[in-house]
């Protein structure tokens, strides 16, 4: 096999593998709302509370091909990405600081494909304590009250600094989407096509390198 052809095949393989790695970029979703409540033993009044969730585009691609409640996407274009699918959540409270959320958390959002800046954030939630932002349920309206349960009242989110509880909040809130790296995500079918191409190229290289007569 000529060295130039061998080099070209190797470079093609490296290019294919490299193209599958450029999508390991970071997606950051956040929701901010002014609220009053407590974080652990510290109380706060009319402070900006921001919950932020991060995950990679690689994890998101895997999520797009796996539809399961409270773990990944629930339907095409509708997502509930959780800590089980790679989501890492932090909570920032003005005047106190930023802490890591350490229970079963998830972000709900819509995404029709294309540019990740088109993600439409719906809410973030701690499924264990039933606290959700924006517009958390408080007082008698919290989940569990109608069944006579008390473990969810008041609603709260578990963090490394203790539970976050909100007793009142402003009517308005804001959301943001940030992408560190490429702003596009390949469809699962594209990854399948990529894998097929890699396998085909590998077989071609193997045959070219096989000694004559075998």
C-alpha positions in Angstrom: 0.0 0.0 0.0 1.4 3.4 -1.0 2.4 5.6 2.0 0.4 8.5 0.7 -2.8 6.5 0.5 -2.2 5.0 3.9 -1.6 8.5 5.4 -4.8 9.8 3.7 -6.9 6.9 5.2 -5.4 7.5 8.7 -6.2 11.2 8.4 -9.7 10.5 7.4 -10.2 8.2 10.4 -8.8 10.9 12.8 -11.1 13.5 11.2 -14.2 11.2 11.7 -13.3 10.5 15.3 -12.5 14.2 16.0 -15.8 15.3 14.6 -17.6 13.1 17.1 -15.7 14.8 20.0 -16.3 18.4 19.2 -19.8 18.2 20.5 -18.8 17.6 24.1 -19.6 21.2 24.9 -21.4 22.6 28.0 -25.0 23.7 28.1 -26.0 26.0 31.0 -29.6 26.7 31.9 -30.7 29.1 34.6 -33.8 30.6 36.2 -33.6 33.7 38.5 -36.4 35.0 40.7 -36.5 37.4 43.7 -37.6 35.6 46.8 -37.8 35.4 50.5 -37.0 32.3 52.6 -34.3 30.3 54.2 -31.2 28.4 53.1 -30.2 26.1 55.8 -30.0 28.1 59.0 -29.8 31.5 57.2 -32.8 33.6 56.3 -33.0 36.0 53.3 -35.4 38.7 52.3 -36.1 39.9 48.7 -32.9 38.3 47.4 -32.2 37.1 43.9 -32.4 33.3 43.8 -30.8 31.6 40.8 -30.8 27.9 40.1 -28.4 26.8 37.4 -28.1 23.5 35.7 -25.2 22.3 33.5 -24.8 19.3 31.2 -22.9 18.5 28.1 -24.1 18.3 24.5 -22.8 14.7 24.5 -25.2 13.9 27.4 -28.0 15.7 25.6 -27.5 13.7 22.4 -27.8 10.5 24.5 -30.9 12.0 26.1 -32.6 12.7 22.7 -32.6 9.0 22.0 -33.9 7.8 25.4 -37.4 8.7 26.4 -38.1 8.0 30.0 -40.0 10.0 32.7 -37.8 12.0 35.2 -34.5 10.8 33.7 -34.3 12.2 30.2 -36.6 13.4 27.4 -40.3 12.5 27.7 -41.2 13.1 24.0 -39.6 14.5 20.9 -38.9 18.2 21.6 -39.9 17.9 25.3 -37.2 17.3 27.8 -36.9 16.6 31.5 -33.1 16.2 31.9 -32.2 15.1 35.4 -29.1 14.4 37.5 -29.4 10.8 36.4 -28.7 12.0 32.9 -25.8 14.1 33.8 -27.4 17.4 35.1 -25.5 19.2 37.8 -27.5 21.9 39.7 -26.4 24.8 41.8 -28.4 27.4 43.7 -27.3 30.9 44.3 -28.9 33.2 46.9 -27.9 36.9 47.0 -26.2 37.7 50.3 -25.5 34.1 51.1 -23.7 32.5 48.2 -23.8 29.5 45.9 -24.4 25.9 47.0 -24.7 22.6 45.2 -28.2 21.0 45.0 -27.8 17.4 46.2 -31.0 15.6 45.5 -33.0 14.4 42.5 -33.2 17.6 40.4 -34.2 18.2 36.8 -34.8 21.0 34.2 -37.8 20.9 32.0 -37.5 22.6 28.6 -38.6 22.5 25.0 -36.1 22.1 22.1 -37.1 21.7 18.5 -33.5 21.2 17.2 -31.0 23.4 15.5 -29.4 26.2 17.5 -29.3 25.5 21.2 -30.1 29.2 21.9 -33.7 28.2 20.9 -34.1 26.2 24.1 -37.3 27.3 25.9 -36.8 26.7 29.6 -40.0 25.7 31.5 -38.9 25.1 35.1 -36.4 23.5 37.4 -37.5 21.2 40.2 -36.3 19.3 43.2 -38.5 16.2 42.9 -37.8 15.2 46.5 -38.9 18.4 48.3 -41.3 19.5 45.4 -39.7 23.0 45.2 -39.8 24.3 41.7 -38.7 27.6 40.1 -40.2 29.8 38.8 -43.2 30.5 40.9 -42.8 27.9 43.7 -45.9 26.5 45.5 -45.9 27.7 49.1 -48.1 27.3 52.2 -51.2 25.2 51.8 -50.8 24.9 48.1 -47.8 22.7 48.2 -47.9 19.2 46.8 -48.9 16.6 49.4 -51.2 18.9 51.5 -54.3 17.6 49.9 -53.4 14.0 50.6 -52.7 14.8 54.3 -49.0 14.4 53.8 -46.7 16.8 55.6 -43.3 15.8 54.2 -43.6 18.3 51.3 -44.9 21.2 53.3 -43.4 23.7 53.1 -41.8 22.8 49.8 -38.0 22.8 49.8 -34.9 21.8 47.8 -32.1 19.9 49.3 -28.6 21.4 49.1 -25.2 20.9 50.7 -26.0 23.8 53.0 -29.4 22.5 54.1 -32.8 22.9 52.7 -33.8 25.9 50.6 -37.4 27.0 51.4 -39.2 29.9 49.9 -42.0 31.7 51.7 -42.7 34.5 49.1 -41.5 35.5 45.7 -41.8 38.2 43.1 -44.1 37.9 40.1 -41.4 38.2 37.5 -38.5 36.0 36.7 -35.9 35.5 34.0 -34.2 32.6 32.2 -31.0 32.2 30.3 -29.3 29.7 28.1 -25.5 29.7 27.6 -23.4 27.4 25.4 -19.7 27.0 25.9 -18.5 25.7 22.5 -20.4 24.8 19.4 -24.1 25.8 19.5 -25.4 22.8 17.5 -26.2 19.3 18.5 -26.1 16.4 16.1 -29.2 14.2 15.8 -28.8 10.6 17.1 -29.2 9.4 13.5 -26.2 11.5 12.5 -24.1 9.8 15.1 -25.2 6.4 13.8 -24.2 7.5 10.3 -20.8 8.6 11.7 -20.2 5.3 13.4 -21.1 3.4 10.2 -18.6 5.5 8.3 -15.9 4.9 10.8 -16.5 1.1 10.7 -16.4 1.2 6.9 -13.2 3.1 6.8 -11.6 0.8 9.4 -12.5 -2.2 7.2 -11.0 -0.5 4.2 -7.7 0.2 6.0 -7.6 -3.4 7.3 -8.0 -4.9 3.8 -5.4 -2.5 2.4 -2.9 -3.4 5.0 -3.5 -7.2 4.8 -0.5 -9.0 3.1 -1.2 -10.3 -0.4 -2.1 -14.0 -0.7 -4.1 -14.2 2.5 
